[in-house]
Amino acid sequence: MDPFAHPSSSQSTPAPTYPSRSGTKATQKGKKANNQSSIDDPAFAAGYRVAYDTIYERNDYLAAIAQLKSLGHDDNANVANLIGYSYRKLGDYKQSQVWYEHALKIDPNHVLTWQYYGLWQLEQGNREQAMFHLNRIAAICGTDCDEYKSLAAALDKPTGTALAY
């Protein structure tokens, strides 16, 4: 199975930006303005915000996955990343991996996916791969961005320590 195979069949659409969430950045430094993600469709933006809140405010990952998939925009890195994150939080590491890799195929510089996938690697005991992800984040946004700091802090914890993110 191609790990970068498209998890579903939906038409290509512009990727949305992440709504503001304290302590994190959703876009990558150095990304060209014409490549910036934007939410042009108000209905999509509203649905995305509902799913986002379902994840980060209510921790209802099953509902969020359904909400995100129903948007019909799983071909954008932000949506794919949040689906991967939700599967990871549910403990479905295989599906999480599929969606993280799909997000990175869409946008190889999607720094939040590199962070979340790095945490996935740590949860799987793959410290060397998590270091690779940390280095990718450093190449994209440097060592001062929140995504770098978060994954670096997780890597500093002893193996087997529960991650809070």
N, C-alpha and C positions, 0 to 999 in steps of 0.2 A: 504494500500500500504506500503510495506517495505521501510522505508526511506533509507536503505542501499542497496536496489536492484540495480543491475547493470543497468545504464541508456541505455546501448546499448550492442550489442553482438559482441565483438571483442576478438581476442585471446590474451592471456597473453604475455606481453613483458616487458623487463627491463624498469624501469622508468628513464627518462632523468634528468640531473641536470639542474637547471636554469642557463641561461647565466648571466654573471655579470650585475648587475644593481645597480648603486650607491645608498647607503642608505638602502639596504636590503640584507638579506641573504636568500639563497634559500635552503640550506640544514640544517640539524639539528646537533647541537653539540652532541657529545657523540654517534653518530650513528656508528656502526661497519663498518669497511672498506669493508667487503664483502657484506654489505647491502647497500652501497652507490649507489645512482642512477648514471647511466652513459648513455651517448648517443653513442651507438656503430655503428648505421647505419647512414652514412653521409647524405643520403637523408632525413631521419627522422629529424636529427639535423638541416639541412637547413630549412625544412618546419616548424619546431618548432620555429626557430629563426624568420622566417617571421611572424608567428602568434604572437609571443611575441612582435615584433616591431609594429605590427598592433594594439595591445592593448596599449602598453605603450608610443609609439611615435605618433600614429595617432588617438588613441581613437576610432577606428572603431570596435566596439565590435561585431556587427553582422557578419562582414567579418571574424573576428578572430575566432568566434565560428565555422563558416563553415570551416575555415582553420584547426583548431584543430581537428575537427571531421573527416576531410578528411585524416588525418594522420593515422587513424586506430589504435591509441594507447590511446584511452580514458580509458583504464584500467590501466593507470599509474597515480600516485597522482599528478604529476606536470601538466599534461594535464587536468585532471579532475578539479583541482583547478583553472586553468586559464579559463576554460569554466564556472565554477561557478562564478568567479570574473566578467567575461564578462556579464553573465546574471544579476548579481547584479547591475552592472553599467547601464544596460538597464532598470532596475526597475522590472525585472521578478524575484521576490524573491522566488517564489515556485521552479522554475527550478534551481535557484542559490543554494537553500538549498539542492536539490537532488544531485547536483554535488559536493558541499562541503562535504556532508555526504558520498558520494561515494569515494572521495579522502581520507577521514579519515578512511574509511573501508579498503582501499588499504594500507595506511600507517598511523596508529594511532598517529605517532610522527611527522607528516608533519607540522612543525611549521608555515609555511606561510599560510596553510589552517586554522589552529587555529586562526591566526591573522585576516585573511579576514572574516572568519565565525564569529568571535567576532565583527567585524565591522558590519556585516550583522545583528547580534543580536542587536547592538545599534541602527541601522537604524529602526529596528522593535520595538524599545522601551523596549527591554529585557535586562536591565542593569545587572540583577542578572546572566543571562546566559553569558553575555559578561565578567563578573567577573570570571565565571567558565573557560571560554576560556583563560583569562589572566593567571589564575593559572595553566592551562595546559601548556601554553607557558613557564612559570617560571620553571615548572618541567622538561621541555625538554631542554631549553637553558639558563635558569637563567633570572635574571632581567636586565642584561646589553645588551642583544641582541636587535637588532633593532625592531624585531616583538613585543617584550614585551613593549618597549618604545613607539612604535606607538599606540598600543591598550591602554596602560595606559594613554597616552596623550588624546586619544579620550574619555576615561572614565572620565577624569578630566573636560571635557567640560560640560556645563549645558545641561540637557535633551532638545532635540529639536534643538540643534546646528548642522548646516550642517557639515558633515565630508568631509575632503578634499581627503581622500584616497579611 
